[in-house]
Amino acid sequence: MNLSIVIPMFNEEAFVRALLLRIEEQLKDEGWEFEIVVVDDGSTDESVSQARSVTSPRITVIEQPENRGKGAAVRVGMKCAGGDLLLVQDADLEYDPADIPSMMRAAMSHPGTVVYGSRILGARRSLKGWRAWVGLWPEQGLGPVLLNRALTLELLMLTGRHLTDLLTGYKLYPADVFADWWPATQGFETDHEITMRLIGTKRRIVEVPANYVPRTRAMGKKIRARDGLIAILVILKGRFRVPGTGRPSG
């Protein structure tokens, strides 16, 4: 089974080199063939040079001349990827490559399955007390957690499907999900467009626990409150545009 790790990147000079080294170290003995496709989304810092400083035949760095959004970068990376499985990995080290093997095992045990790395399940596994119950990681703001819960409720009401962590940035797709379809959105909302497509086409989605190290806006966090509103609208739009996303009868 071949794995392609697609890394959309915008102004991540402080993190991307460490991320690439960690992925290589984590996966080198797993026995899978893997490649890493870094798509720079018009960075204005030294992100590209930092990515290129990691010398490996597995790593390809693609430069886009202007910033078009995470979704656009992911689409470019997926179109260039050659793996049977496509993992989207943020460039900022919020998600731990040590969780990739468990996601791969879940995907390989049920061919055709999509795997989401759930920070909510990860918190229940790794944290204690009220933080584990809420799914709130240390240094994480309460706002994103509340938005996540709101999106979970929206998806359940619209489709009858329950997922614990719609906002996760760790998602593993079989390549054939995109055999005859590509998302049309450009930004963070692409994740939700894909989720609604998966539900509409009755693709199985499983969640596995994922660790999470949140970063602040001062550290380069890019997602904003307006992206939450866009996510709500994309899910609502997907309910009426994608066949099969409605609540099942009976």
C-alpha positions as a Markdown table, in Angstrom:
| # | Residue | x | y | z |
|---|---|---|---|---|
| 1 | Met | 0.0 | 0.0 | 0.0 |
| 2 | Asn | 1.5 | 3.3 | -1.1 |
| 3 | Leu | 0.9 | 6.5 | 1.0 |
| 4 | Ser | 1.1 | 10.1 | -0.3 |
| 5 | Ile | 1.3 | 12.7 | 2.5 |
| 6 | Val | 0.0 | 16.1 | 1.1 |
| 7 | Ile | 1.2 | 19.1 | 3.1 |
| 8 | Pro | -0.3 | 22.5 | 2.2 |
| 9 | Met | 2.0 | 25.2 | 3.4 |
| 10 | Phe | 1.8 | 28.9 | 3.9 |
| 11 | Asn | 4.4 | 30.8 | 5.9 |
| 12 | Glu | 5.5 | 27.9 | 8.1 |
| 13 | Glu | 9.2 | 28.4 | 8.1 |
| 14 | Ala | 9.4 | 27.7 | 11.9 |
| 15 | Phe | 7.8 | 24.3 | 11.7 |
| 16 | Val | 8.0 | 22.6 | 8.3 |
| 17 | Arg | 11.6 | 21.3 | 8.5 |
| 18 | Ala | 11.0 | 19.7 | 11.8 |
| 19 | Leu | 7.7 | 18.2 | 10.5 |
| 20 | Leu | 9.4 | 16.6 | 7.5 |
| 21 | Leu | 12.2 | 15.1 | 9.6 |
| 22 | Arg | 9.6 | 13.8 | 12.0 |
| 23 | Ile | 7.5 | 12.1 | 9.3 |
| 24 | Glu | 10.6 | 10.5 | 7.8 |
| 25 | Glu | 11.7 | 9.2 | 11.1 |
| 26 | Gln | 8.3 | 8.0 | 12.1 |
| 27 | Leu | 7.6 | 6.1 | 8.9 |
| 28 | Lys | 11.0 | 4.8 | 7.8 |
| 29 | Asp | 10.5 | 1.4 | 9.5 |
| 30 | Glu | 6.8 | 0.9 | 8.9 |
| 31 | Gly | 7.2 | -1.1 | 5.7 |
| 32 | Trp | 5.1 | 1.1 | 3.5 |
| 33 | Glu | 6.1 | 3.0 | 0.4 |
| 34 | Phe | 5.4 | 6.7 | 1.0 |
| 35 | Glu | 6.0 | 10.1 | -0.5 |
| 36 | Ile | 5.6 | 13.6 | 0.8 |
| 37 | Val | 4.2 | 16.3 | -1.4 |
| 38 | Val | 4.6 | 19.8 | 0.0 |
| 39 | Val | 2.6 | 22.5 | -1.8 |
| 40 | Asp | 3.7 | 26.0 | -0.9 |
| 41 | Asp | 0.7 | 28.4 | -1.2 |
| 42 | Gly | 2.6 | 31.5 | -2.0 |
| 43 | Ser | 4.6 | 31.9 | 1.2 |
| 44 | Thr | 6.3 | 35.2 | 1.8 |
| 45 | Asp | 8.9 | 33.8 | 4.3 |
| 46 | Glu | 11.5 | 31.1 | 4.1 |
| 47 | Ser | 9.1 | 28.1 | 4.1 |
| 48 | Val | 10.2 | 26.8 | 0.7 |
| 49 | Ser | 13.9 | 26.9 | 1.5 |
| 50 | Gln | 13.2 | 25.2 | 4.9 |
| 51 | Ala | 11.2 | 22.5 | 3.1 |
| 52 | Arg | 13.9 | 22.0 | 0.5 |
| 53 | Ser | 16.6 | 21.8 | 3.1 |
| 54 | Val | 15.4 | 18.3 | 4.0 |
| 55 | Thr | 17.1 | 16.1 | 1.4 |
| 56 | Ser | 15.1 | 13.1 | 0.6 |
| 57 | Pro | 14.0 | 11.3 | -2.6 |
| 58 | Arg | 10.6 | 11.0 | -1.0 |
| 59 | Ile | 9.9 | 14.7 | -0.8 |
| 60 | Thr | 8.6 | 16.9 | -3.6 |
| 61 | Val | 8.1 | 20.6 | -3.1 |
| 62 | Ile | 5.7 | 22.4 | -5.4 |
| 63 | Glu | 5.6 | 26.2 | -5.4 |
| 64 | Gln | 2.4 | 28.1 | -6.2 |
| 65 | Pro | 3.1 | 31.8 | -7.2 |
| 66 | Glu | 0.2 | 33.2 | -5.1 |
| 67 | Asn | -1.8 | 32.4 | -2.0 |
| 68 | Arg | -5.0 | 30.7 | -3.1 |
| 69 | Gly | -6.1 | 28.9 | 0.1 |
| 70 | Lys | -5.5 | 25.6 | 1.9 |
| 71 | Gly | -8.1 | 23.8 | -0.2 |
| 72 | Ala | -6.5 | 24.8 | -3.5 |
| 73 | Ala | -3.1 | 23.7 | -2.2 |
| 74 | Val | -4.5 | 20.3 | -1.1 |
| 75 | Arg | -6.1 | 19.8 | -4.5 |
| 76 | Val | -2.8 | 20.6 | -6.3 |
| 77 | Gly | -1.0 | 18.1 | -4.1 |
| 78 | Met | -3.5 | 15.4 | -4.5 |
| 79 | Lys | -3.4 | 15.7 | -8.3 |
| 80 | Cys | 0.4 | 15.3 | -8.2 |
| 81 | Ala | 0.3 | 12.4 | -5.7 |
| 82 | Gly | 0.8 | 8.8 | -6.7 |
| 83 | Gly | -0.3 | 6.9 | -3.6 |
| 84 | Asp | -3.2 | 4.6 | -3.1 |
| 85 | Leu | -4.0 | 6.5 | 0.1 |
| 86 | Leu | -3.8 | 10.3 | 0.5 |
| 87 | Leu | -3.2 | 11.9 | 3.9 |
| 88 | Val | -3.5 | 15.6 | 4.5 |
| 89 | Gln | -1.0 | 16.8 | 7.0 |
| 90 | Asp | -0.9 | 20.4 | 8.2 |
| 91 | Ala | 2.6 | 22.0 | 8.1 |
| 92 | Asp | 2.4 | 23.5 | 11.6 |
| 93 | Leu | 3.1 | 20.4 | 13.8 |
| 94 | Glu | -0.3 | 20.7 | 15.6 |
| 95 | Tyr | -0.9 | 17.1 | 14.5 |
| 96 | Asp | 1.6 | 14.3 | 15.5 |
| 97 | Pro | 3.0 | 12.1 | 12.7 |
| 98 | Ala | 3.1 | 9.3 | 15.4 |
| 99 | Asp | -0.6 | 8.9 | 14.7 |
| 100 | Ile | -0.2 | 8.1 | 11.1 |
| 101 | Pro | 0.4 | 4.3 | 11.7 |
| 102 | Ser | -2.9 | 3.9 | 13.5 |
| 103 | Met | -4.7 | 5.8 | 10.7 |
| 104 | Met | -3.1 | 3.6 | 8.1 |
| 105 | Arg | -4.0 | 0.4 | 10.0 |
| 106 | Ala | -7.6 | 1.5 | 10.1 |
| 107 | Ala | -7.6 | 2.3 | 6.4 |
| 108 | Met | -5.9 | -1.0 | 5.4 |
| 109 | Ser | -8.2 | -3.2 | 7.6 |
| 110 | His | -11.3 | -1.9 | 5.8 |
| 111 | Pro | -10.3 | -1.1 | 2.1 |
| 112 | Gly | -12.2 | 2.0 | 0.8 |
| 113 | Thr | -12.7 | 3.5 | 4.2 |
| 114 | Val | -11.9 | 7.1 | 5.0 |
| 115 | Val | -10.1 | 7.8 | 8.3 |
| 116 | Tyr | -10.4 | 10.9 | 10.4 |
| 117 | Gly | -7.9 | 11.6 | 13.2 |
| 118 | Ser | -10.2 | 12.8 | 16.0 |
| 119 | Arg | -8.8 | 15.2 | 18.6 |
| 120 | Ile | -11.9 | 14.6 | 20.7 |
| 121 | Leu | -11.2 | 10.9 | 20.9 |
| 122 | Gly | -7.5 | 11.7 | 21.4 |
| 123 | Ala | -8.4 | 13.9 | 24.4 |
| 124 | Arg | -10.5 | 11.2 | 25.9 |
| 125 | Arg | -7.5 | 8.8 | 25.6 |
| 126 | Ser | -4.8 | 11.2 | 26.7 |
| 127 | Leu | -6.3 | 13.8 | 29.1 |
| 128 | Lys | -8.0 | 13.5 | 32.4 |
| 129 | Gly | -11.0 | 15.1 | 34.1 |
| 130 | Trp | -13.1 | 17.8 | 32.6 |
| 131 | Arg | -10.6 | 18.5 | 29.7 |
| 132 | Ala | -11.0 | 14.9 | 28.5 |
| 133 | Trp | -14.8 | 15.2 | 28.7 |
| 134 | Val | -14.9 | 18.5 | 26.8 |
| 135 | Gly | -12.2 | 17.6 | 24.4 |
| 136 | Leu | -10.2 | 20.7 | 25.3 |
| 137 | Trp | -6.4 | 20.3 | 24.8 |
| 138 | Pro | -4.0 | 22.5 | 26.9 |
| 139 | Glu | -3.6 | 26.0 | 25.4 |
| 140 | Gln | -6.6 | 25.4 | 23.1 |
| 141 | Gly | -9.2 | 28.1 | 23.0 |
| 142 | Leu | -12.8 | 27.2 | 24.0 |
| 143 | Gly | -14.2 | 28.8 | 20.8 |
| 144 | Pro | -13.0 | 26.2 | 18.3 |
| 145 | Val | -14.2 | 23.4 | 20.6 |
| 146 | Leu | -17.7 | 25.0 | 20.8 |
| 147 | Leu | -17.7 | 25.5 | 17.0 |
| 148 | Asn | -16.7 | 21.8 | 16.5 |
| 149 | Arg | -19.6 | 20.7 | 18.7 |
| 150 | Ala | -22.0 | 23.0 | 16.7 |
| 151 | Leu | -20.8 | 21.5 | 13.4 |
| 152 | Thr | -21.2 | 18.0 | 14.9 |
| 153 | Leu | -24.8 | 18.8 | 15.8 |
| 154 | Glu | -25.5 | 20.4 | 12.4 |
| 155 | Leu | -24.2 | 17.4 | 10.6 |
| 156 | Leu | -26.3 | 15.0 | 12.8 |
| 157 | Met | -29.5 | 17.0 | 12.3 |
| 158 | Leu | -29.0 | 17.3 | 8.5 |
| 159 | Thr | -27.7 | 13.8 | 7.7 |
| 160 | Gly | -28.2 | 11.5 | 10.6 |
| 161 | Arg | -24.4 | 11.0 | 10.7 |
| 162 | His | -22.3 | 11.6 | 13.8 |
| 163 | Leu | -18.6 | 12.5 | 13.7 |
| 164 | Thr | -16.8 | 13.8 | 16.8 |
| 165 | Asp | -14.3 | 16.1 | 15.1 |
| 166 | Leu | -15.3 | 17.7 | 11.8 |
| 167 | Leu | -12.7 | 20.4 | 12.2 |
| 168 | Thr | -9.8 | 18.0 | 12.4 |
| 169 | Gly | -7.0 | 18.6 | 9.9 |
| 170 | Tyr | -5.9 | 15.0 | 9.9 |
| 171 | Lys | -7.8 | 13.0 | 7.2 |
| 172 | Leu | -6.8 | 9.9 | 5.2 |
| 173 | Tyr | -8.6 | 9.2 | 1.9 |
| 174 | Pro | -8.4 | 6.4 | -0.6 |
| 175 | Ala | -7.2 | 7.9 | -3.8 |
| 176 | Asp | -10.3 | 6.7 | -5.7 |
| 177 | Val | -12.5 | 9.2 | -3.7 |
| 178 | Phe | -11.1 | 11.7 | -6.2 |
| 179 | Ala | -11.2 | 9.5 | -9.3 |
| 180 | Asp | -13.9 | 11.5 | -11.0 |
| 181 | Trp | -14.5 | 14.4 | -8.7 |
| 182 | Trp | -12.6 | 17.3 | -7.1 |
| 183 | Pro | -13.7 | 19.9 | -4.6 |
| 184 | Ala | -14.5 | 23.3 | -5.9 |
| 185 | Thr | -13.7 | 25.4 | -2.8 |
| 186 | Gln | -10.4 | 27.0 | -2.2 |
| 187 | Gly | -10.0 | 27.5 | 1.6 |
| 188 | Phe | -10.4 | 25.8 | 4.9 |
| 189 | Glu | -14.0 | 24.9 | 3.9 |
| 190 | Thr | -12.7 | 22.3 | 1.5 |
| 191 | Asp | -12.6 | 19.8 | 4.3 |
| 192 | His | -16.4 | 20.1 | 4.8 |
| 193 | Glu | -17.1 | 20.0 | 1.1 |
| 194 | Ile | -15.3 | 16.7 | 1.0 |
| 195 | Thr | -17.1 | 15.4 | 4.1 |
| 196 | Met | -20.5 | 16.1 | 2.6 |
| 197 | Arg | -19.4 | 14.4 | -0.7 |
| 198 | Leu | -18.3 | 11.3 | 1.3 |
| 199 | Ile | -21.6 | 11.1 | 3.1 |
| 200 | Gly | -23.5 | 11.7 | -0.1 |
| 201 | Thr | -21.7 | 8.9 | -1.8 |
| 202 | Lys | -22.1 | 6.6 | 1.2 |
| 203 | Arg | -18.4 | 6.3 | 1.8 |
| 204 | Arg | -17.5 | 4.8 | 5.2 |
| 205 | Ile | -15.8 | 7.2 | 7.6 |
| 206 | Val | -14.1 | 5.9 | 10.8 |
| 207 | Glu | -12.4 | 8.0 | 13.4 |
| 208 | Val | -9.3 | 7.1 | 15.4 |
| 209 | Pro | -7.8 | 9.1 | 18.3 |
| 210 | Ala | -5.3 | 11.8 | 17.4 |
| 211 | Asn | -3.0 | 13.9 | 19.5 |
| 212 | Tyr | -3.1 | 17.7 | 19.2 |
| 213 | Val | -0.7 | 20.5 | 20.2 |
| 214 | Pro | -2.7 | 23.8 | 19.6 |
| 215 | Arg | -0.8 | 26.9 | 18.6 |
| 216 | Thr | -2.0 | 30.5 | 19.0 |
| 217 | Arg | -2.6 | 33.2 | 16.5 |
| 218 | Ala | 0.7 | 34.8 | 17.7 |
| 219 | Met | 2.4 | 31.5 | 16.6 |
| 220 | Gly | 0.9 | 31.7 | 13.2 |
| 221 | Lys | -2.6 | 30.1 | 13.6 |
| 222 | Lys | -4.5 | 31.1 | 10.4 |
| 223 | Ile | -8.0 | 29.9 | 10.8 |
| 224 | Arg | -10.4 | 32.7 | 11.9 |
| 225 | Ala | -14.0 | 33.0 | 13.2 |
| 226 | Arg | -15.3 | 33.7 | 9.8 |
| 227 | Asp | -14.1 | 30.3 | 8.6 |
| 228 | Gly | -16.4 | 28.7 | 11.2 |
| 229 | Leu | -19.4 | 30.5 | 9.6 |
| 230 | Ile | -18.3 | 29.4 | 6.2 |
| 231 | Ala | -18.1 | 25.8 | 7.4 |
| 232 | Ile | -21.7 | 26.0 | 8.7 |
| 233 | Leu | -22.8 | 27.2 | 5.3 |
| 234 | Val | -20.8 | 24.7 | 3.3 |
| 235 | Ile | -22.3 | 21.8 | 5.3 |
| 236 | Leu | -25.8 | 23.2 | 4.8 |
| 237 | Lys | -25.2 | 23.7 | 1.1 |
| 238 | Gly | -23.8 | 20.2 | 0.8 |
| 239 | Arg | -26.9 | 18.7 | 2.4 |
| 240 | Phe | -29.0 | 20.0 | -0.5 |
| 241 | Arg | -26.5 | 19.7 | -3.4 |
| 242 | Val | -25.0 | 16.2 | -2.8 |
| 243 | Pro | -27.4 | 13.3 | -3.4 |
| 244 | Gly | -27.8 | 11.0 | -0.4 |
| 245 | Thr | -26.8 | 13.4 | 2.3 |
| 246 | Gly | -30.2 | 13.7 | 3.8 |
| 247 | Arg | -31.3 | 12.0 | 7.0 |
| 248 | Pro | -32.0 | 8.2 | 6.3 |
| 249 | Ser | -35.6 | 7.2 | 6.4 |
| 250 | Gly | -36.9 | 4.8 | 9.0 |
